[in-house]
Structures are given as structure tokens and as C-alpha cells.
């Protein structure tokens, strides 16, 4: 038996033991949900399955030991029907996915790798569209995860909840169910009855609002008006709700964060922005008091440019296809993730800040010796391991499982 086959067999046995010893938490109205599963050794997904009782689901997990377990955000009359148009769509929870893959993070340049299958050229960071050496598009990518990745994803999740869903949409905290995905991010399930029958168009409107897509500052209080012989800038209050206040607060912060190296080439914009940067303290203090014309000679186009930058910076970083799709499968909370061995962990909003995925999502205990091919430094529990390169090491089981699931280690 090859090292890869031996490793997959071992991981499957560990997952099976987990499911035999730990009851999973079924989704609400599980009999109306479609289920899908991934398995070790294959990329295909088995779906269009349904279970009438949690005992059936638990039995399936215990016997088949899948590498990934999923269920539909949607409710169906006949969830096991083989065709989507035969299932009888009833409604769908509103789901948000925040993944480190979609965030611009400096840590990716340290731990993510790519390699060209054609010429062997390799590098760190986000995979290019083409190999810079030979031009091939046939590239391998190895994405890692670290505390920086998951801290950034959690920050975006908290921002989504506290900045948008609760104050702007009026969704109660009890209707928000955060879940650590088990890998590179978080899911958020909105279980309010008010969202169940929203179609894809309505869900895209929610996405566009949160991301600030197509936002026009003039509809949110930013304008240039004539007073006597002068033209003055008027803008929203930092105390205003929704995007008005978000723009006012965000533009002030954008000015504070901006440096000379960030200025655009456009001469008119550069001139206006330089005037603002020379008076950062005065400008930001003025904006917080509701006065938008602290520096003369800065016209509306400069403020509109700052508004555009601000929307890009503060808009919610959510995965659009996940939220818009009314037939999406999402990972089953309390199942295991086959790319890490971590538990897909359901959380409460109030517990988000103190949740540590590298400690609180671990399920395996013991130690084992594995052959590590290539792994950057990583933390599991309270210990830091690596970096490793082509060496045999004795590791805590959760650390070894993490490396084996990531394809970075195997059993000899």
C-alpha cells in the first residue's frame, strides 16, 4: 500500500471513530434538506440524499466516514429527487461565507505557494494566471492557513454582523448562527422567517448593499451646493445610520490612512488630496463635526474619489455566489473538514471574539510519527510546529492530521 493510500485509509478510520463517538447536530427541519458528501480518495460529490431522522444521518456518517458533509440551505418537498426542478423548493436560509481566500492578506505571500506543471517554476503568494517563465496556465496551488488568515476572516464576520445585519437589516442576534467552516473562514446562517422566500434577485440586492456595489455618494448626502457666490461641500453626519454614516466615518479614516504614495496620477485629484493630507488632523476633526469644507479649493470630485476608495475598503467582504444561490449546499456544523481535520464548529455571536479555531476546533488526541514533505510554521493548540522539509517527526495527532489532510505529510 502506497503512503498516500495508507494515509487516506488512516484518516478515514479516524473520521469514522469521531462520528461513532460524537453525535452530530442536524439542521432544523432536516427531513426537508438535501445532503451531500465528499469522500477520501475522490473529488466527486454524492448528493441528492435525504434523512428523516438524525439516527439515519449518524449511521451514514459512522459507516461511510466522508471527508466532508454538507446540507442544503434550502428546504424542499422532496429533497432526494435527482433533478433540482423536481425537488419542490419551499424556501432557503440566508447564508454568508467569509473566506480568507477572498481577502487581500499579506500572510499569503509567506505561506501560499504555486508551481508550474510545465516548467517547474514556482513562487509564493496568489497563483498568477500564467506562469511568468513559460506562459503556461497549468499551475498547481497550495493554499495554507494561519492565525492571520482566520483572524481577518473573523474580523470581517463581526463587521458583517455589527455593521450591517443587526443595525441596517434589523436581524436579531438570536437569528444569526455563526459557524467556523473548519478551514479558511466562517459561515453565517440567518434563520429568520423573513428571508426564507427571498429569490436570487432579492439576495443579490442584499449582497450589493453590503458590498456597496454601485453606491452613488450623492444619494447619501454628499453634494456641492451654491451659497451666495461660493460653492461649498455638504456631506453626511458620522452619526447617521446606514451607508451615510459609514461613508462619513470611513472617508475620515481613509484620509488618515492615505499617504503621498497613494495619490492618483490625475492632477486635479492629486492637488485636492494633497491639500487634505497637509491638514489631516483639521480635516478629520471637521468631518466628525459635520463640516465638509475645512480646506478651500477641494471640489466634489475629490470627495467622490475618497468615497469610492472608502466603499472598497469598508464594504463587506462576502462571497457573492454563496449568498445568492438558493440551492447551495453548506457544510454541516459539528462534522469534520477533510482539508484540516478540524471540527466545523457552531458558535454564538457573543463567543466569536474568544473563539480560537487552532485550539477550540480540535478533536483528535494522541501522538503519531509522520513523514512531512513541506510545511511552513503553524500552530496547533498551544504549540508551534515547523517549518519542516522532507523529515520524519513525532507530532500530536491533531497536528499530524492537519498536515496529512493538507497533503503535506503522509504515513510511511
N, C-alpha and C positions, 0 to 999 in steps of 0.2 A: 504494500500500500504506500503510495506517494505521501510526501509530507503534507501536501495540500489536502489530499483526501482524508488523511489521518486527522488533520486539524478540523476539517468540516464535520467529520464524524464525532469528534470530541465536543465541538461547540454544540452540535445538535443534542448530544446527550446531556450537556449542562442545561440547555434551554428546556429540554423535556423534564428534567428534575425540578427546575424552577416552577414550571406550570403544574406539576403534580403536587408541589408543596405550598403553592401560593395561589389562592383564588383571585381571578381577575375581576375587575369591576365592569359589568356590562353597561352599555349606553342606555339611556332612557328609551322605552318602547323598543327594545332590541328585536322583537319579532317583526318590526316594520323596517328593519335596516338590512341593507346588503352588506355582506362581509367579503373581504378578500385577503389573500395570504401570499407571502413570498417564502421561498424555501432555500436552504443552503444548497449550493451547487448549481443553481439555475437562476436565470434572470426573469423567467416567466412568472406571471401572477395568476393564481387561481381565484376567480371571483364569481359573482352571481350565486353566492351561498347565503343561506339564512339559518337562524337558530331560533327555536321557540322558547327555549329556557336556557338559563346560564349554565346548567349542568351539561347540556349538549355542547355548548361553546367550550367549556372547560375540558370536556372529554376530547374534543378535536385538538385543542392546543396540547394536551398532555400526550396524545398519541402521535401527532404529526410534527410537533416541535418546530413550527415555522420560524424563519428568521425575521419575519415582520408580520404583524397582524393589523388589519385595517377594517374600518366600517364606514358606511355611507353617512355623510352629514344629512342626507335626505331620508325622508320617510316614504315607504311605498306600500301599496296594497298587496303586491306580490313581489317581494324583494329578490326572490330566487329565479324570476323569469330570465331567460337567456338574452333577451333583447331589451334595451333600455325603454323602448316605446311600449313594451308590454308590462312593465313593472307597475304602472299606475301611480305616478308621482303625487304625493299628498302635500308635502312641504319640505323645508330644509332649514336646518340651523344656519346661523351666520358664522362663518369660520374665518379667522385671520391667521396668517402664517408669517412669522418674522424669523428669517433665516440669516445667519452670518454670511452665507454665500452672496446675499444681495446687498451687503453693506460694504462700503469702501473702508477697509481696515488695514492699517499698516502692518499688523502681525502676519497678514497673508504673505508678505514679501519675505518673511522669516521661515514659515513652516509649510507653505503650499509649494508644490513642485509640478513641473510639467516636463515631458520628454517627447522628442520627435521619434516616431516609429521608423521613419525612413532613413534619417542620417545620424540619429543618436544625440543630436543637440539637446541640451536641457537647460533649465533655468528655474528661478524661484518666482513666486507671485502668481498673478492671474494668467491663465493659459492664453497665449496670443492666438489670433485667428489662423495665422500661418506661421510656420517655422521661419525664424529670421535668417536661418542659414540656407535652407534648401527650398523654402516656399511651400512645403507640404502642409496639408490640413489634417493629416493623420497624426494627432497628438494625444498622448496619454496625460492625464491629470491626476495628481494625488493631493486631495484637499485634507488638511488636518484640522483639528480644533484645539483651542486653548482657552484659558480663562478670559483673555481679552475678547475673543470671539463671542463667548456666551455672556459676558458682562455687557457688551454692546447690544446684543440681541435683547437682553432683559431690559436694558435702559429704554430701548425702542418700544418694548411691550408696555412698560409702565407709562411711557409717554402716550401711547395709543389709548390706554385706559383713562388716565387722569386728564389728558389734554383734549380728548375728542369724545370718547364713548359716553363717559359719565356726564360731563358738563354740556356738550353740544347735542348729543342724541338722547340724553335723559335716561340712559340704561342704568338700572340699579346694579350695585356691586354684586348682589346675590344672583344676578342673571349672567355674570361673567365667570367662566370656568377656564383659568389658565392651565396649560399643560406643558411641561418640558418635553420636547419631542424625542428625547433620547439621543440626539445627535448634535446638530449645529444651530438649534434655535428653540422657539416656543410656538405653540398654537394657542389660540384663544377661541373658545366656544361661546357664542352668545345664544342663550337658550330661551330668550323672550318670545312669547307667542306673537308679538308684534312683527317679528322678522320672518316667520315661518313661510308665508306665502309670497315673499318678495321674489320677483323674477330676476333674470340676469341683468336686465337693463337697470332695474332699481338698485341692485347690488353694485353695479358699476358706478352709479351716481354716488353711492356711499364711498367707494374707493376714490373717485375723483375729488370728493370733498376733503377726505383725509389727506390725500397727497397734494392737494392744492392745484390739481390739474386744470389748466385754463383759467386760473384765477385772474380777474381783472381788478387791479388796485382801486380804480375809480369807483367801482361798485362797493368798495369797502371803506369809503371815507377819504381817500387820497385825491386831492384836486388842487388846481391852480385857479384862483379867483381874483377878480379885479376889485380893488378898494381904492376909489378915487383914481389917481394916476398910477398907482402901483399894482403889481400883481403879486399876490402872496400865496404861499403853500399852506393848505389845511390838510390835516390828517386825523386818523382815528386816535382815540384815547387808549392808553395802555390798560385801562380798567374795563374796556369794552369786552363783551363776550365774543365767542367765535373767532373768525379769521380777522376781524377788525383789531381786536386787542392783540391777537397773535402777531399780526403784521407790525403793530406799533412796538411791541416788546422785542420782536425779532429783528427789526431794522436797527434799533438801538444797539443790540448785541452784535449785529453784522458789522456795524461801523467800528465797534470796539475791537473786533477780531481782525479787521482788514488792515493790511499793510501796503506800502508803496508797491511791493512786488505783485500785489493782487489787482492792480489797476488795469482797466482795459486799454486798448490802443486808441479807441475813439477819443479825439482831442477834447471835444466838448464834455464828455463824461469824465475824462481824466481831470480836467480843470475843476469841475464841480466837486468831484470826490476828494481831490487834494485839499480843497477849502474845508471840507468836512473833517478830513483826517487831521488837519492842523489844529482843529478845535474840538477834538474828540470829547473831552470832558464836558465842555459847554453844550455841545450838540446833544449828547445822550441825556444830560440832565434836563435840557429843554424839552426833548421828546417825551420824557417821563412826566413832564408837567403839562403836556398837551400843546406845546408851542412848536410848530414845524418850520419856522422860518428864522432860525437863530443866526444863520450866516447868509448874507446877501450874495446874490449872483448865482445861487444854486437853483436851477429850474426844475420843472416837474419831471423831465426825462431822467434826471439823476436819481430822484426818489423812486421812480418806476423801475429803474435798473436795480436799485437796492432792494426793492420789493421782490423782484424776480429772483435775486440771489437768496433772499430770506426764505422764500417759498421752497426752493430747492433744499435749503439747509434744514428747515424745521418741519417740512411736510412729513407725514407718516411714512415709514419705510416698510410697507406691507407688500406681500406677494399677490399681485392682482389676479392671476388665474385661479388661485385657491379660493379667494373670496367670491369671485364672480360665478364660479362653477356650481350649479345647483345639483350636480350628481357626483361631486367629489368624494373620494374615499380619503379618510383621515386616520392617523394611527390610533390604535386602541389604547387608551390610558391603562396603566398597570401591565401592559405587555412589555416585551423586550425588543430593543432595537438591534438588528443584526449587524450594524456597522460599528457598534461600540460595546454591546453587551449591557448597556445602561437601561434602567427602567424608564419607560415612558411615564413620567410622574405627574399625576394630577395635583394641583395646588390651589390654595385660596389666595385671593388678591392680597390680603394682609400679610401673607407669608412670603411674597415674592422677594423682597429685599434680602431676607436672610437665607434664602434657598441657595445651596451650593451644589450644582449638578455633579461636580467631581467628587463629592462625598455623599450627598443625600440620594443619588440615583444608583448607587452601587448595590449589588445583590449577592455577589459571589465571595466566598471566604475560603481561605486556604492558600497554598503556595504551589507553584509548578515551574519547571525549567523549560524554557522555550529558546528557539534559535531566532534572533532578531536580525532581519536583513538591513533595515534602515529606519530609524525613528528619531525625531527631534526630542528635545527635552519635554517632559509632560508631567503633570501632577495627577495622582490618584489618591484620594483620601487626604491624609496629612503629609504624604511623602512625595518627593520629586524624583523622577527617574530619567535616565538617559543624559545626553544623546547616546544612541547605540548604532553600531555599524558592523554587520556580519560577526555577531558574537552571541554565545550562549549565556543566558543569565537566569538566575532564580528570582522569580517575581511573585508578589501577592497575586492571587488568582484573578482579581478584578483588573489588575494592571495587565496581566498576560492575556486575558480575554479581550481587553480593549485593543491590544496590539494585533492579536490574531484576527479579530473582526475587521480591523483596518487593513488587513493584508500585509502588515509589516513584520509579522512573526509567524512561526509555524512549529509544529511538534516534529522532532526528529524520529 
